[in-house]
């Protein structure tokens, strides 16, 4: 669908030619929300998509002792340069207590934002459509563990048609890494639990290598291939431990995920377990209609892995590139694929760097850019056109750097294909907000909240 802005520019060049038809079309466009597929390139293909300028960045933020009200909160920042409040916090809603705020995701209609707590297992559902500039807390799911039959640590909240698929990180029996996917309706009603395959219960999956650990982390789908893919991390015992203590605990370091699982999307049955040793975290799948592959990175070994469908229709995993010097533990965290499938942004937490890789040949990524963003960096979110990038700093409350290395921020940049130019920088500690983790974009146009132009105004703009 052509955007209202694009049509207006076209109308100006026509100087009034076919003015009557143009006016009718513009009025119709003003009344409709923009159309669908995803917002940042990491989002579900079932979702509405922002292809133009985002109006807001929603940041799911960890409460911190001694910082503001010390509660987890959803923070809203004005992100449109035309907004008088551009680059500033315009709303903040606290949820009570500290829950280890981590990841969030919209429902397929983008009316609600689900945000999970890895420690308390609460899921907070925010209304972002009634007033996109001031979200409100709509509902809290407090019985996630009981609903799911023992899943702990709601991580990725991923939009399916009319439902949300949530990946767990742990379980309530031993607080280790064995876990499941949990499905809810958009209204917040439990649907089903889909346990990760293990050596004891492969649940019909084919074990293609050494591991069937049952661990979970992220989720993505390729609907046209009837494929869902999940990655793996670690359990509550580890992710709630102090990072220095964890790294020094040889037994704890063994309890990390080493698998990516290929699922039948429609039946939610695991089909194949792929060995991807070293804790494969975020998954990002290609957007092109003929590109049947996804990327992940391994936190412990600092590698980029390609998950791809071979010529025989079999899904495979392949180590395709290095990320920095693994001996220095750069710790790759968030990644972001471009909408044209040509580049991949990779953040490394410990050295605070963002790196860009040329993935035009997905089997041989090549690093083409790197820059330090802060003393630590975690999440990266890109606009659909790739010209705006946003970075946040917090990984986990007990893993973030402390003392003089403490660095908690949202930093925004313009990207021209060669350099990052800062646009605004928010210090979340000085603002009393806490530790910023995941970002999601908001837009007035998605809910037809933008003021409608009168016929006279449209005629005037088209005839200039």
N, C-alpha and C positions, 0 to 999 in steps of 0.2 A: 504494500500500500504506500502511495506517495504521501509524505508528511505534509502538514499544513504549511510549514516553513518553505519546503521545496516548491509547493504550488504557488505560494505568494511570490517567490522570486521569479518563477516562470511567468506569472501574470504581469509583473512589472515589465518584462521584456516584450510582451505582446502588445503593450500600449493600448489596451482596450479592445483588441481583436477578439471576437466571440465573447464579449463581456457578459452577456446575459447567462450563457452556459457556465462560464467561469464562476460567476457569483453563486449560482445554484449549487455547484460542486463544492465551493468553499464553505457554504453554510452547512452542507451535509457533513463535511469533514470536521467542522468545529464541534459538531454534536457527538462525534464518535471517539472512543478511546483508540489508542494505537494498537496494532495487531501483534500477533503472538509468535513466540518461540523461546527466547531466553533473554536475560539482561546482560550481565557479564558473561564472558564466554565459558565460564565454569558451570553455568546454570542448566537446569533440566530443559530438554527440548520440548516439553509439554507446556512450558510457561510463556506468558506474555513477555515481549522483549522490548527493551529501550534501545532503539538504534540511533537516536539523536542525543541531545544534551540531557544528562540526568539532572534532576532538580535537588535531590537529597542523597546524602550518604547516611545510612543507618549503621551504627557501630554497636555491636554486642560486647559489653565491657565488664571486666572482672572487678568486683569490689576489692578494695585493699585496706588493710588496717592503717588508720591514721590519714586516710585520703578521703576527704568529703564525708559523705554519710556512710562510707565503708560498704555499700551495697552494690550488687550487680545491677546494671542498668542498660537500657537502650538509649543511645545518644543520637540525636539527629543534627546533621550539619547541612547548612545551605551550600549546594555545590554548583548552582547555576551562576555564572559571572554576571548575569543581568539582575540578580537578586541583591537588594540593598544589604542583606546580611551575609553575602557571599563569604565563604571561608570561616564562618562562625557557628558556634553551637546555638541552635534555636529551640531545642527541646531536649529534655532528659527525663526518663521515667524509671524510677527505682523499683525493684521487685521484692525487696525485703531479704536481708541476709546475703551471704556469699555461697554460691552454688557451684563454683568453678565454671563460670560462663565461658563458653567455647564457640560452638558453631551454630549457625542459624540458616533457615531457608524458607522461601515463600511457598504457599500453596499454588496450584497450577493457575488459578485465577488472579494470583498476586494480591488478594484482598487481605491475607493474613500472613504474618511472619512468625515462624516457629523458632524458638531459641532454647537450647538445652543447657542443663547444668550437669557436668560430669561427676560431681561429687554427690549431690543430693538427689539426682535423677529426676528432678522436676523439669517440666517443659512449659515454657511460657509462650502463650499465643497472643501476639499483638495485632490489633486492628490498625492497618496502615492505609486503608482506603477511605474511611469516613473523612479524615483530615490528614492527608499525607505529610503535612509539616508537623503534626503533633499526634503521633501514634498513641494509642491507649492500650492498656493491658486488658485483653478480652477474656482470657480463660487461662487457668493453670492446671496442667495435668500432674497430679501428685501421686498417682498409683501406677506409674510406668513399670516398676519392678513386679508388682502383683499382676498387672494386666498381662505382661509378657511371659510370665512363668519363670522369672529370675534373671532377666537381663539387666545389667547395670551399665551406666555411662552412656546415655543417649548422645550420639556424636553427629553424624550427618543427617539432616532433615531434608529429604529429597522429594520433589513433587512428582507424583504419578497422576494419571487422570482421575480426579476426584478423591485422591488419597495421598497420604504422606508415608514414604518408606524411611525408616529410621535405623541407622546402624548403631549397634551397641559396641562397647569396648570391653565389657567384662561381665561377670555373673555374681550372684549373691551367695554362691556355695563356697568358693575359695578366693573370690576377688582376683582371679587370674584372667588370662586373655581369652578363654573360650567364651563364645558369645553368639549373638544372632541378629537377624534383621527383624524389625518390628513394624507392623503395618497398622495405620490408623486411617479413619475417614478424615476428610477436611474439617468435619465438625468436632473432631477430637475423640471419636469412639474407637475402641480397640477392634482390630479385624483379625490379625493372625501373627504368629511368631514363626520365623523361618530360620532354623538353627544352621550355623556354619558346619560344613562337613569335617569330620575328624577321622582318625584311623579307626576308632571304635565304631563310628557310624558315618560312613561315607554318603549315606542317603542317596545312593544312585550315582554319585559323582565318580569320575575317573581320576585316579591319582596318577599324575604324569611324571612325578619326580619323587623326591625324598620326603616332602612334608605334607601333612594334612592336620594343621595345628588348631583349626577352629577359631582363629582370631579374626577380628574385624576392624574396620576403620572407615573407609570412604565407599561411596556408591556412584556409579554412572550407568547410563543406558545408551544403546544404539537400537532404537525401535525397529528400524528397517531390517536389522539382522536378528531380531528377537533375542537380543543379548543384554544381560545385565552383568556388571562386573564389580567386584568388591576387593578391597585391599585389606591390610592387616597391620596392627600396631602392638599394643600391650594392654595389660589389665590394670585395674584400680590400684593394686598394690604398688605398681611401678609408677603410674602417671601422677599419683598423689605423693610420691617420695621426693625429697630434696634431690635436685639434679646431681650435685656433687657426690652425694651418698650413693645414688643409683649407679653412676659411672664407676664408682669404686667397689661395687658389689658384683662380683663375677657371676654369681648364681642368678641375680636379678637380671643381668644383661643377657642371659641366655633365654629369658622369658620375653622374647620379642617376636613379632610376626615375621613369617618367611613366605607368605603365600598371597597369590591373587586367585580369586575364584570366578569362573565363568558360569553364569546362571541362564536358564531358560527364562526370559522375561515374562512370558505369559503365565507359565505354571509356577514360577518362583522355585524351581527345583535346581539345585547345583548340578552342573554337567561336567566340569573339568577343573582340577586344582593345578595351578601352575606354580612352580618354584620361583620365587623372587626373593632371595635371601637379603636380610638387612633392614627389615621394617619398611615396606613400601607404603607410602602415605597417600597424598592426594592423587586422584585420578582425573585426567582430562582427555576427553575423546575428540577426535577430528570432526569437523562440521560438514565437510564435503560429502556429496551424495555417493561418491565412489571410493571413499576413504575409510576402510574398515580397520581402524586402529585407535589405540589410546596410549597415553604416556603416564608413567608414574616415576617417582624418585625414591631411592632408598636412604633413609636417614642415617643408618650406621655405616654404610659403605660409600656414600656420596656418588651414586650412579644414577643415570637416566635409563629406564627400561621401557621398551616398546612392547605393548600387548597387541598382537595383530592376528588377523585371519590369513592363513596361507592359501596357496593356490588350490589346495584340496578342501578348503572350507574348515580347516582345523585351527583353533585358537592356540597361539604360541606366545612365549615370553622370551625376550632377547635383551641382553645388556648392550646398550648402544653408545653410551658416552660417559665420560667422567665429569664430575662437578667439583672443581677446585682440587685441593690437596687433601685426600681422605685422612692422612696421618695427622692433620691439624683439626680434625673433626669440625668441618664447616657446618654440618647438620642441615641438609636441605629440608625445607619445610613446605611452604605453599608454592604452587606453580600456576601459570595462566597461559593458555593457548590462544593464539590470535584467531579471529573469526575466519580468516582466509587460510588457516592451517600452515602458515609459513614460518611462524616464530613461536618460541616458548620462553616465557619468563620463569626463572627459577630463583627463589630466595634461599639464602643460607643464614640461619639464625645466629651462629656464634661469631661470624665475622661481619655481620650486619650488611651483607652485600646482596644486590639483585644482579642477576646475570640474564642476558638474552642469548638464546640459541637459535640458529637457523635450522629449521626442521623441514625444509623443502624436500630433502631426502630423509624421511623419518627413520631409516635404518642407519643413518650416519649424521646425527646432529653435530653442529659446529658452533662453539661459542663465538659471538661477534661483539659482545658488549658486556661491561660490568661497571658497577658503581656502588660505593658505600652509601647506604641510606641512613644508618644510625649505628649506635653501639650494639644494637640487636635489631633484627627485623623478622617478622613472621609472615603476615598475610599480604597478598597483592591482589588488587582488583583493577581490571582494565575496562574502559568503555568499549562498546561494540566496535567502533571504528579504530580502536587502538591508539587514539591520540591523547588520552588522559589515563594516568595511572595513580592509584592510591595505595599507600602502604601503612600498615599498623605494626605494632612492636611486640605484643605479648604472646607468649607461647602457652605456658601453664604457670599458675601462681608460684609453684615451688621450683620451676625451671628457669624463670626469668632472672636476669642478672640483678645484682644487688649493689648497694653502696654507690660509689662514684660511677659505676657502669650501668646504673639504673637509667633507662631511657624509654619512656612511654609516650607514644605520639600517634597522631594521624598526619601523614605528609602527602601532599598532592603535587603532581607534576604534569606538565605537558610533555609529550613525546613527539618529536618530528622525524623519527627514524634514525637519528644520529645521536641526539643528546636529550637528557632529562632536564627540563627547566622548572624550578620550583614555582608553585602558584600560591599555596598556603601551607601553614605548619601549625598544628595545635598540640601543645604540651598538656597531656591529660592529667599529669600530676599537679602542675600549677593550677589547672582549672578545677581540681578537686573531683575528677571524674573516675579515676581508677586506672586499670590496665586495659587498653583497647585491643580487642581481638578481631572478630570477623566483621567485614563490611558487606552491606547490600545496598543497592541503588533504589531510589524512589523517583517517581515522575508524576506530576499533576495530570499529564495527558492520558495516563493509563486509566484514570477514573473520570475523564471528562471534567476535571476540576479547573482547567484553564478557562478564563473568562471568554465567553462567546462574543465574536465581533458582530456588530450590527451590520445590516445591509449597507448603510451609508458608509461605514468605516471600511468595509471590504471594497466597495466601489472606489473609494478614495485611494486606497492602497494600491489597487490594480491599475489605476489610471495615472499614477505618478510617472 
